[in-house]
Amino acid sequence: MKVLKKSVEVKTREDFCAFIDGLRADFQERSHDWENVTMPDYLEAMSAWVTDMDGYYKNANEEMPADVSWKVFAQILSAASKYE
């Protein structure tokens, strides 16, 4: 997925919003290329990836980010379930 490669370019709130919009557009145009096309599957995969993300960074020869705000991610995911 081309849009996922753009995740490394996210530096600002605006970049993050553009990334999310690109992710949504990619799903709408190419959901047949996605492994997790239902909300339960997508959320399960997200949890699994976060659990194993140390391995991702190790394999990419990158340091695991130390300044991740897990609370903000949780608030974003929670708010999106009700925000219009």
N, C-alpha and C positions, 0 to 999 in steps of 0.2 A: 504494500500500500504506500503510494507516494506520499500521502499526507502524514503518515507516521514518521517519516524521515524528517519532516519539518519540526518535530517536537524538540530537536536540539537547538532550534532557532528561537524558541520561546524564552524571552527575557523580561517582558513587561505584561501588565494586565491586558493591554490591547493585543499583544502577540498571542496570549492565552485564549482570548475570545476569538481571534481569527483562526487559531488552531482548532478550537471546538467547532466553529462554523465549517471549516474545511473537513473535519471528521464527519460531521453530519452530512455534508454534501457528498462525500465519498461513499458513505453508507447508502444514501439515496440512489446514487448512480451505479454503484458496484457492490451491492450487498451480497451478490453471488460469490465474491472473492473473500468475504468475511467468514471467519470460523464461528464467531459468536453473534448470532443475529437476533436472539431474544434478550430481553432485559435480564432475566435470571442468569442466562449463560454469560452475558457480558459482565455482570457484577461478580459472578463466581470467578471468571477469568481475571478480573481486576484484582480480586482478593488474592488469588493464587500468585499472580505476578508480583504483587507487593510483598508477599511472603518470601518469594524467591529472588527478589530484586538484587540482593547482594551478589548473587551469581551472575546476573546480567552485567553489572558494573565490573566485576572481576574479569569476565570473559571479554569485555570491551576495553580492558586495560585502563579503566577509569576509576577514580575514587567515588565511593558512595557519597552522595551529597549529605552534608552534616546539618544543613539548615532547612530541611523540609518541614513545613508547617502542617503536620497531620491534622491539627484542629481545623485549619482553613479548608483542607480537602474534604473533611467530614461535613463541615458547614455547607460547602458548595453542593455536595451530593445530596445532603438532606434538603436544602432549600429548593433544589431543582425538582424535587418531587411534588412541590406545591406551587412554585412561582409561575406566574402567567406570562 
